Amino acid sequence: MKLLTSLLTAAAIAALSSMAQAQTKWDLPAAYPATNFHTQNLQQFADEVDKASGGKLKITVHANAALFKAPEIKRAVQGGQAQIGEILLVNYQNEWQLFGADGLPFLADSYAEASKLYKVQKPVLDKKLGEQGMQLLYAVAWPPQGIFAKKVINSAADLKGIKWRAYSPSTSRIAELVGAQPVTVQAAELSQAMATGVVESTMSSGATGVDSKLFEHLKFYMDTQAWLPKNAVIMNKAAFAALDKATQEAVLKAAADAEARGWAASQKVNTETLDKLKANGMTIVTPSAQLKADMKKVGDQMLQEWLQKAGPEGQALVDAFRK
């Protein structure tokens, strides 16, 4: 009997060991809270991969910059410290100008225009990330960006000297052009920065306004719909190549579904978050003609500066977008 028990135990251990070897675990760092629609979409993507792969690939989503801070995620995926991750493309504009195309004010200022820009941007993103040992899985736009402030902003002059949260090269440049003081603060630290007076204003989406409870510190949101930056989910090519064919297909299928679902969720969230901001005492302001004209001027200057840095590659992208 003892022998039989020992044999059964050994068989069970062998079976568990075999299962452990067959199961692959990936870490997915993300910069935003678990309640954010991007993060919820990531979790659904991970769940669908788990199910479709029959449990062979388990992806753990690490929300709210718990594993890596936002600017570190791309390097972590490239270096294999994380197999997959979500990045805000505009964060990496200084590395390669075309990462910042969707952060140019008023180039693409609606969901339809943002989708059109993504279509022309995607092939060059695929190529660039491929050269860096990574693969673009999918990308989803944030809701349009507006200005959060303690007072109504009627013109660019009203932003002069204000402590302005910058989270990308383009948001820093906007601050410089309107005479604001740029302060670099990532999403996870935004609420604290507002509470301590480090930041007095920011240009972001209604979704970030709700996530960071900006209504606790600021009372006005100028709905400028300036641009729709994208989060992109990228993965390490070597990690993907190590998966069997069926699991690879499960990942790609779940990614395609997540992209379609994410864009629809973004539009829904845009409406819902503006309602939530209002419900929490924030006034949603339609931008004045002067503010629109001032910001358009800023956008035109930034586009020219960007084209100078981006060169023929950037010009080709803008030309294709404007066709």
C-alpha positions in Angstrom: 0.0 0.0 0.0 2.9 2.3 0.9 4.5 1.6 -2.4 1.2 2.4 -4.3 0.8 5.7 -2.3 4.4 6.6 -3.1 3.9 5.9 -6.8 0.7 7.9 -6.9 2.3 10.8 -5.1 5.3 10.7 -7.6 2.8 10.6 -10.5 0.9 13.6 -9.1 4.2 15.5 -8.6 5.3 14.7 -12.2 1.9 15.8 -13.6 2.0 19.1 -11.7 5.6 19.6 -12.8 4.6 19.0 -16.4 1.7 21.5 -16.1 4.0 24.1 -14.5 6.4 23.7 -17.5 3.6 24.0 -19.9 2.3 27.2 -18.3 4.0 30.5 -19.2 3.7 33.6 -17.0 4.0 37.1 -18.3 4.0 40.4 -16.4 2.1 43.4 -17.9 3.0 46.7 -16.3 0.5 49.6 -16.7 0.6 53.1 -15.5 -3.0 53.8 -14.7 -5.4 52.7 -11.9 -7.2 49.4 -12.0 -10.5 51.4 -12.4 -9.3 53.1 -15.6 -10.9 51.9 -18.8 -7.5 51.1 -20.4 -6.6 48.9 -17.4 -9.9 47.2 -17.4 -9.5 46.5 -21.1 -6.0 45.1 -20.3 -7.4 42.8 -17.7 -10.1 41.5 -20.1 -7.4 40.9 -22.7 -5.4 38.9 -20.1 -8.4 36.9 -19.1 -9.3 36.1 -22.8 -5.7 35.0 -23.5 -5.8 32.7 -20.4 -9.1 31.2 -21.6 -8.2 30.9 -25.3 -4.8 29.3 -24.5 -6.3 26.8 -22.1 -4.4 28.3 -19.2 -1.0 28.0 -21.0 -0.3 31.7 -20.9 -1.1 33.6 -17.7 -0.7 37.4 -17.9 -0.6 39.4 -14.7 -1.6 43.1 -15.1 0.3 45.4 -12.7 -1.8 48.6 -12.5 -1.0 52.1 -11.3 2.7 51.9 -12.0 3.1 49.3 -9.3 5.8 47.3 -11.3 7.4 50.1 -13.4 6.8 53.8 -13.6 5.2 55.0 -16.9 8.5 56.2 -18.6 10.2 52.9 -17.7 7.8 50.4 -19.2 9.0 50.5 -22.8 12.6 49.8 -21.7 11.4 47.0 -19.4 9.6 45.2 -22.3 12.5 45.8 -24.7 15.0 44.4 -22.1 12.8 41.4 -21.2 12.2 42.5 -17.6 8.5 42.4 -18.5 7.2 40.4 -21.5 4.4 42.8 -22.4 3.4 46.3 -21.3 1.2 49.3 -21.9 2.8 52.7 -22.8 1.6 56.2 -23.6 3.2 56.7 -27.0 3.7 60.5 -26.6 6.0 59.8 -23.6 8.7 58.6 -26.1 8.7 61.5 -28.6 12.2 62.5 -27.6 13.4 59.1 -28.6 11.7 59.1 -32.0 9.5 62.0 -33.1 6.8 59.8 -34.7 5.9 58.4 -31.3 4.5 61.8 -30.6 2.4 62.4 -33.7 -0.9 61.9 -31.7 0.2 64.5 -29.2 0.3 67.3 -31.6 -2.5 69.8 -30.7 -5.4 70.0 -33.1 -3.8 67.7 -35.8 -6.4 65.0 -35.0 -9.1 66.4 -32.7 -11.9 63.8 -32.9 -12.3 60.1 -32.7 -12.7 59.8 -36.5 -9.5 61.9 -37.1 -7.6 60.0 -34.4 -8.5 56.7 -36.0 -7.4 57.9 -39.4 -4.1 59.1 -37.9 -3.6 55.7 -36.3 -4.1 53.9 -39.6 -1.2 55.9 -41.2 0.9 55.7 -38.0 0.6 52.0 -37.4 2.9 50.7 -40.2 5.8 53.0 -39.1 5.2 52.1 -35.4 5.3 48.4 -36.3 8.6 48.9 -38.1 10.2 51.0 -35.4 9.2 48.7 -32.5 10.2 45.7 -34.6 13.7 47.1 -35.0 13.8 47.4 -31.2 12.9 43.8 -30.6 9.2 44.5 -29.8 5.8 44.1 -31.5 2.8 46.4 -31.4 -0.2 44.4 -30.2 -2.9 47.1 -30.2 -3.5 50.8 -29.4 -6.4 52.7 -28.0 -7.0 56.5 -27.9 -7.7 58.4 -24.7 -10.7 60.7 -24.7 -10.0 64.2 -26.1 -7.7 66.5 -24.0 -9.0 69.7 -22.3 -7.6 72.2 -19.8 -8.3 71.7 -16.0 -7.8 74.9 -14.0 -8.9 76.7 -10.8 -10.4 79.6 -12.9 -12.0 79.9 -16.3 -9.3 80.1 -19.0 -10.5 82.5 -21.7 -7.2 83.0 -23.6 -3.6 81.7 -23.6 -2.7 84.8 -21.6 -4.7 83.4 -18.6 -2.2 80.5 -18.4 0.9 82.8 -18.0 2.9 81.8 -14.9 0.5 79.0 -13.9 2.1 75.7 -12.6 1.2 73.4 -15.4 1.5 69.6 -15.2 3.6 68.2 -18.1 3.7 64.5 -18.8 5.2 64.5 -22.3 7.4 66.6 -24.5 4.4 68.1 -26.2 2.7 69.1 -23.0 6.0 70.7 -21.8 6.2 72.7 -25.1 2.6 73.9 -24.8 3.5 75.3 -21.3 6.5 77.1 -22.8 4.6 78.6 -25.6 1.8 80.0 -23.4 4.2 81.1 -20.6 3.1 78.5 -18.0 5.6 76.8 -15.7 5.9 73.1 -16.7 6.1 70.6 -13.9 6.7 66.9 -14.8 4.2 64.7 -12.9 3.0 61.2 -13.9 -0.6 60.1 -13.6 -0.1 58.1 -10.4 1.2 61.2 -8.5 -1.2 63.8 -10.0 -3.7 63.9 -7.2 -1.0 64.5 -4.6 0.7 67.1 -6.7 -2.6 69.0 -6.9 -3.2 68.7 -3.2 0.2 70.1 -2.3 0.0 72.9 -4.8 2.9 71.6 -6.9 0.5 71.8 -9.9 -2.4 74.2 -10.5 -3.5 73.2 -14.0 -3.2 70.4 -16.5 -4.2 69.4 -20.0 -5.6 66.0 -19.9 -8.8 63.9 -20.6 -11.9 63.8 -18.5 -11.0 60.2 -17.7 -7.8 61.3 -16.0 -9.8 64.0 -14.2 -12.0 61.4 -12.7 -9.2 58.9 -12.0 -7.2 61.6 -10.1 -10.3 63.3 -8.5 -9.2 66.6 -10.0 -12.6 68.0 -9.0 -11.3 68.0 -5.4 -8.8 70.7 -6.3 -9.9 72.4 -9.6 -13.3 73.7 -10.5 -13.2 74.3 -14.3 -12.6 72.1 -17.4 -12.2 73.8 -20.7 -13.3 71.2 -23.2 -10.8 72.1 -26.0 -10.7 68.6 -27.5 -7.1 69.3 -28.5 -5.8 65.8 -29.3 -6.4 62.1 -28.5 -3.1 60.5 -27.4 -2.9 56.7 -27.6 -1.9 54.0 -25.2 -0.1 51.1 -27.0 0.3 47.6 -25.8 3.7 46.2 -26.8 5.3 42.9 -26.3 8.8 41.4 -26.4 9.3 39.6 -29.7 11.5 36.9 -28.2 8.9 36.2 -25.5 6.2 35.9 -28.2 8.4 33.7 -30.4 8.8 31.3 -27.4 5.0 30.6 -27.4 3.5 27.7 -29.3 1.5 28.6 -32.5 -1.9 28.2 -30.9 -1.0 30.5 -27.9 0.4 33.1 -30.3 -2.9 33.1 -32.2 -4.8 33.4 -29.0 -2.7 36.5 -28.1 -3.2 38.2 -31.5 -6.9 37.4 -31.5 -7.4 38.8 -28.0 -5.4 41.9 -28.9 -7.6 42.6 -32.0 -10.7 42.3 -29.9 -9.2 44.5 -27.2 -8.4 47.3 -29.7 -12.0 47.4 -31.1 -13.4 47.2 -27.5 -11.0 49.9 -26.3 -11.9 52.5 -28.9 -15.6 52.0 -28.2 -15.0 52.2 -24.4 -13.0 55.4 -24.8 -15.9 57.2 -26.5 -18.4 55.9 -23.9 -16.0 57.0 -21.1 -15.6 60.4 -22.6 -19.3 61.1 -22.2 -19.5 59.4 -18.8 -16.5 61.2 -17.3 -17.7 64.6 -18.3 -21.0 63.8 -16.5 -19.0 62.6 -13.5 -17.0 65.8 -13.4 -20.2 67.9 -13.5 -21.8 65.7 -10.7 -18.8 66.4 -8.5 -19.1 70.2 -8.9 -16.8 70.9 -11.9 -18.0 73.3 -14.5 -17.5 72.2 -18.1 -16.6 75.2 -20.2 -17.0 75.5 -24.0 -13.7 77.2 -25.1 -14.0 80.9 -26.1 -13.2 81.9 -29.6 -10.0 83.6 -28.3 -8.8 80.4 -26.5 -9.5 78.3 -29.6 -7.5 80.7 -31.8 -4.6 80.9 -29.3 -4.4 77.2 -28.9 -4.7 76.7 -32.7 -1.7 79.0 -33.1 0.2 76.9 -30.5 -0.7 73.8 -32.4 0.4 75.2 -35.8 3.8 76.2 -34.3 4.3 72.8 -32.7 3.5 71.0 -35.9 6.1 73.1 -37.8 8.7 72.4 -35.1 7.8 68.7 -35.1 8.1 68.4 -38.9 11.6 70.0 -38.7 12.7 67.3 -36.2 10.8 64.4 -37.8 12.1 65.2 -41.3 10.8 63.4 -44.4 9.4 60.5 -42.4 7.2 62.9 -40.4 6.1 64.9 -43.5 5.1 61.7 -45.2 3.0 60.7 -42.2 1.2 64.1 -42.1 0.7 64.1 -45.9 -0.8 60.6 -45.7 -3.1 61.7 -42.8 -4.3 64.8 -44.7 -5.1 63.0 -47.9 
